[in-house]
Amino acid sequence: MVDKESAANMKALHQELTEKLGDRVVFVKAKYNPQALVDLMNQVSDYLQTLHLQGSYSVGRDTVGEVIEIHAKLSDEQIDQLRSKFDSALLKITNEELHIVLE
């Protein structure tokens, strides 16, 4: 997945991979800047820390779906706060307590 497919190095890479791999390679243009999603992920994580959640939670980035994944036990009010503070279309919230299994 690329953000700026018109960049010279991306054009050269696209051509080289197409020549070598043919139709086995698929190029997808990102809807959102990947670095902006990383920044958003960090902002969401920082915000969740201010909520003093009980139990474990995780914040990650789904690079294919281009969303920020939040796994935490949240109240309806906390979910509304997240969705109003950040672009709700970019948030995938799993509202249940995170269970970490160590083996």
C-alpha positions in Angstrom: 0.0 0.0 0.0 1.4 3.4 -1.0 0.5 6.9 -0.2 2.2 8.8 -3.1 2.2 6.6 -6.1 3.4 9.3 -8.3 6.7 9.7 -6.6 9.6 8.8 -8.9 10.9 6.0 -6.8 7.4 4.4 -6.6 7.0 4.6 -10.4 10.3 2.8 -10.8 9.4 0.2 -8.2 6.0 -0.3 -9.7 7.6 -0.9 -13.1 10.2 -3.3 -11.8 7.8 -5.4 -9.8 5.3 -5.5 -12.6 8.0 -6.8 -15.0 9.2 -9.4 -12.6 5.9 -10.5 -11.0 3.2 -9.6 -13.6 -0.3 -10.0 -12.3 0.9 -11.6 -9.0 1.5 -8.2 -7.6 -1.3 -5.8 -6.7 -0.8 -2.1 -6.0 -3.2 -0.3 -3.8 -3.3 3.4 -3.2 -3.8 4.3 0.5 -6.9 6.3 1.4 -5.0 7.9 4.3 -1.4 8.9 4.8 0.2 6.0 6.6 2.2 8.3 8.9 -1.0 10.2 9.7 -2.5 6.9 10.9 0.5 6.2 13.1 0.2 9.7 14.6 -3.5 9.2 15.1 -2.9 5.8 16.8 -0.4 7.5 19.2 -2.9 10.2 19.9 -5.7 7.7 20.7 -3.3 5.8 22.9 -2.4 8.9 24.8 -6.0 9.9 25.2 -7.0 6.4 26.5 -4.3 6.8 29.2 -6.0 9.9 30.4 -9.2 7.9 30.9 -7.6 5.8 33.6 -9.2 2.6 32.3 -9.5 -0.4 34.6 -8.0 -3.5 33.1 -5.8 -3.9 30.0 -6.4 -2.3 26.7 -4.7 -2.2 23.3 -4.4 0.3 20.5 -3.1 -0.8 17.1 -3.3 0.0 13.4 -4.9 -2.2 10.8 -2.8 -1.4 7.7 -5.1 -3.1 5.2 -8.3 -1.7 6.6 -6.6 1.6 7.3 -8.3 2.0 10.8 -7.1 2.3 14.4 -8.1 -0.7 16.4 -9.0 -0.2 20.0 -9.7 -3.2 22.3 -10.8 -2.1 25.7 -13.7 -2.2 28.2 -15.3 1.2 27.7 -18.5 2.9 28.9 -20.9 4.2 26.3 -19.8 7.7 27.3 -16.2 6.9 26.7 -16.9 5.5 23.3 -18.9 8.6 22.4 -16.0 10.7 23.6 -13.5 8.8 21.4 -15.8 9.1 18.4 -16.3 12.8 18.8 -12.6 13.5 19.6 -11.3 11.5 16.7 -12.6 10.6 13.2 -15.1 7.8 14.0 -14.7 6.4 10.5 -11.1 5.6 11.4 -11.8 3.8 14.7 -12.6 0.2 15.1 -13.6 -0.3 18.7 -14.0 -3.7 20.3 -15.7 -3.0 23.6 -14.7 -5.8 25.8 -12.0 -6.4 28.4 -8.7 -7.4 26.9 -7.4 -10.7 28.2 -3.7 -11.3 27.8 -2.5 -14.9 27.9 1.1 -15.5 28.7 2.5 -18.9 27.9 
